Amino acid sequence: MTTQTTLKMTVGDKVFVWLTCGVLGLALGLALPWLLSHIASWPIPFIEYLKFLGSFDNPLMVFGRPAVLVIVGLIIAFVITYESPELTITDQTIQVKEGDDLRTIEREQVAGVYRRSGKVRIESPSGRVLFEGDVSTKREATADAFIAHGYPWEGTVNSKKIDD
């Protein structure tokens, strides 16, 4: 039986993203009239339309504007969490799932794996980037997953260089 390790955004991280985007949408909806009154003189494209939307004092708009922006925030949260990469690592392959896209990277294609600017990067022997993306796991857990399956991890783990 082949063991596998899955690196993906945790439920707690997803809840955090959903709450943050929803709260930011609500805050923007409530603060929009005040915010627009302070930035009205700035050279912002389409500021007239924004001022028009923020000028309504009708009770429906006072409650509707925050509600619409909460929905927009939740749509953004859905896109962020749905498109977040999920790596399923086995000794033979790495499956990369991003939204509806599923790719398989064969072991022979992998020459090096490391973190670069907070993203996991998988390269081929010719230097071609096979995957580069945010993996919502801790640095040590990410390194341990690749090392456990025998992939050439080129980063540091617990401040110690991994040598093969």
N, C-alpha and C positions, 0 to 999 in steps of 0.2 A: 504494500500500500504506500502510495506516495504522499508524503506530508506536504502541506502547503501553509504559507503564511500570507495573511491579507493585511495590507496597509491601506487604511482609508480613514475618512473623517469620522470621528466618534459621534455617538448620539448627543453627547454633551456639547460638542463643538457645533453640531447642527442646530441645537436648541439655542445656543448663544448667538449664532448668525441670524436665526429667525427673529429672536427677541430684539437684537440690536437693530436690524433693519426696520422692524415694525415700530420700535420706539423712536428711531430717527425720523421715520415718515410722519409719525404723530407730532413730534416736536416741530418739525418743519411746517406741518400744516397749521399748527397753533401759532407759530412765530412768523409766518409768512408776511402778514400785513406790517408788523413792526419792522421786520428785516427789510422789506421793500421800501419803507419810508426812510431808512437810513442809507440805502445804497441807490436811491433813485437818481442821483446825479452822476453815478459812475458810468463810464462808457461800456455798458454791457449790451451785447446784441439782443434784440427783441425785448428790451426792458419795458417798452410800452405795453406789450402783451402781459408781462408779469405783473406790472402795476395794475393793469385792468383786472386781472384775476384776483389780486390781493385787495382790491378796493371794495369788494362786496361786503356789505354789513348785514345782509339778509340772514336770518337765523339758519336757513337751510345751508347756506354757504359757510357759516361759522362752524357748523358741525360736519358739513359735507366735505369741505376742503381737507381737514385732518383725516377723515375716513378714506377719502380717495388716496391720499398720500400714504396712509398705512397699507392700503392694498398694493400700491406701487412698490413700497418697501418690501412687502411679502413676496411679490413677484421677483424682485431682485434677489431676495434670500433663496427662493426656489432655484433660480438659475445658478447661483453660487454653489449651493449644496448639490444640485443635480450634476453639474459639470465638474465637480471636484474629483480628481483622479483616484482610482482604486487600483492598487497593484496586488496581484495574486502571484506569489513567488513560489515556484517549486524548484527541484534540482535541475529540471530540464528546460523550463520556460518561465518567462515573466509575462503575465497577461496584464495589459493596461486597459482599463475601462474608464472612459470619460463620456458621461452622458450615455448616448446610444452606441457610441463607437467602441469596439472591442478589437484590440490588436494583440498579437502574440509575438514576443521577441524570443527567439530560440537562444539557448545557452551559447552556441557557437558564435553568435553575433555579438556577444558582450565581451568587451575588452576591459572595461572599467566602469565602476559605479562610485559616485561621490556626491557630496553636497556642494552646490555653488550658489551663493547668494540666497541661501535658505531653501533652494529647490534641489530635488534629487535629479541627478543627471546620469544617464546611461549612454555610454559611447561604444562604438564598434571599433575593431582593430584599425580601421582606416581613419578614425577620428570623427566619423559621422555621428551626429546626435540622434540616438534612437528614441530617447524620451527625456524631456526636461519639464518638470512641473512641481507644484507644491504638493507634498504628501503630508497630510495633517497628523503626523505622528512625531513623537520626540526623536531627536537626533540619535540617541543611543538605541532606541527600539528599531529605527530604520536600519542602522548599521548592523545590529544584531541579526535582523531578518536576512539581509543579503549574505552576511558571513556564515550564518547557519546553513544556508543552501549552497555554499561554496563559491559565491560570486566574488570577483576581485574588487573588494571595497578599498578605495584609495583615500579615504578620509581618516579622521581621527575619531577615536572612541574613548571617552573618559580621559581626555588629554594625552592619550598614548597613540602613537602611530602604529597602524596595523601593517605588518610586513608578511609577505607570502614567500 
